[in-house]
Amino acid sequence: MPVDKKAKEIERPTRAVQFENTTIDFLKNLKFDDVNGGGSFVIGGEQVDAVGGFKDTLLIFECKYKNYREKSAIRKHLKDFRGRMAFIKKGVKKDPIYSEIHKVLYGFI
């Protein structure tokens, strides 16, 4: 019986999703507060890969997984992320969980 390739992909998370989950677990292991993220996590109308708070600072991470067979367009991804930062920061101020945050820092990993 042939194996449906799409069904197999649905069963197992992609490497990019695994990388996001690893980043979230890393933040939890470092005892960051209010850790969240993933494909369905949104702040300010923008999907956010991983976030974690420390005192009055919120760290927001954009995770990029590169398949070595693909050409890298990191500059395009950085420019896109930079364009989303203002929307994310406004969303942080409105979010009840993160409203007490005074400083927002961004990381691209």
C-alpha positions in Angstrom: 0.0 0.0 0.0 1.5 3.4 -1.0 2.2 5.9 1.7 0.6 9.3 1.3 3.5 11.8 1.6 1.2 14.7 2.7 -0.3 12.6 5.5 3.2 11.7 6.7 4.2 15.4 6.8 1.1 16.2 8.9 2.0 13.5 11.5 5.5 14.9 12.1 6.4 18.5 12.8 8.7 20.2 10.3 12.2 21.0 11.3 11.2 24.7 11.4 8.4 24.0 13.9 10.8 21.8 15.9 13.3 24.7 15.9 10.6 27.1 17.2 9.6 24.5 19.9 13.2 24.1 20.9 13.6 27.9 21.3 10.4 28.0 23.5 11.7 25.1 25.6 15.1 26.9 25.9 13.4 30.0 27.3 11.4 27.9 29.7 14.6 26.1 30.9 16.1 29.5 31.6 13.1 30.3 33.8 11.8 33.2 31.7 8.3 34.4 32.6 5.2 34.3 30.4 7.0 32.1 27.7 4.8 31.6 24.6 5.1 31.3 20.9 4.5 29.1 17.9 2.5 29.1 14.7 -0.8 30.2 16.3 0.6 32.8 18.7 -0.1 36.4 17.7 0.8 39.8 19.2 -0.4 43.0 17.5 -1.8 41.0 14.6 1.6 39.5 13.9 2.6 35.9 14.3 5.5 35.5 16.8 7.7 32.5 17.0 8.9 32.8 20.7 8.6 35.3 23.5 9.8 35.3 27.1 9.8 37.9 29.8 12.5 38.8 32.3 11.7 41.4 35.0 10.3 44.4 32.9 11.8 43.2 29.6 10.2 41.1 26.9 12.4 39.2 24.5 10.8 38.5 21.1 12.4 35.9 18.8 12.0 35.3 15.1 13.2 31.8 14.3 14.5 31.0 10.9 15.4 27.4 9.9 17.6 27.1 6.8 17.6 24.0 4.7 21.1 23.9 3.4 19.8 23.0 -0.1 18.0 26.3 -0.3 19.5 29.7 -1.1 19.5 32.0 1.9 17.6 35.2 1.7 18.4 36.4 5.3 18.4 40.1 4.4 14.9 39.8 3.1 13.7 38.1 6.3 15.4 40.7 8.5 13.8 43.5 6.5 10.4 41.9 6.8 10.8 41.3 10.6 12.0 44.9 11.1 8.8 46.1 9.3 6.7 44.0 11.8 8.4 45.2 15.0 6.2 48.4 15.4 3.0 46.3 15.2 4.3 43.8 17.7 5.4 46.5 20.1 2.0 48.1 20.0 0.4 44.7 20.5 2.6 44.1 23.6 1.2 47.3 25.2 -2.4 46.2 24.6 -1.9 42.5 25.6 -3.1 41.9 29.3 -0.2 39.5 30.0 2.5 41.8 28.7 1.0 45.2 29.4 3.4 45.9 32.3 6.5 45.4 30.1 8.6 48.5 29.7 11.3 47.3 27.3 11.0 45.1 24.2 14.0 43.5 22.7 14.1 41.5 19.5 16.2 38.5 18.5 16.6 36.8 15.1 17.8 33.3 15.4 
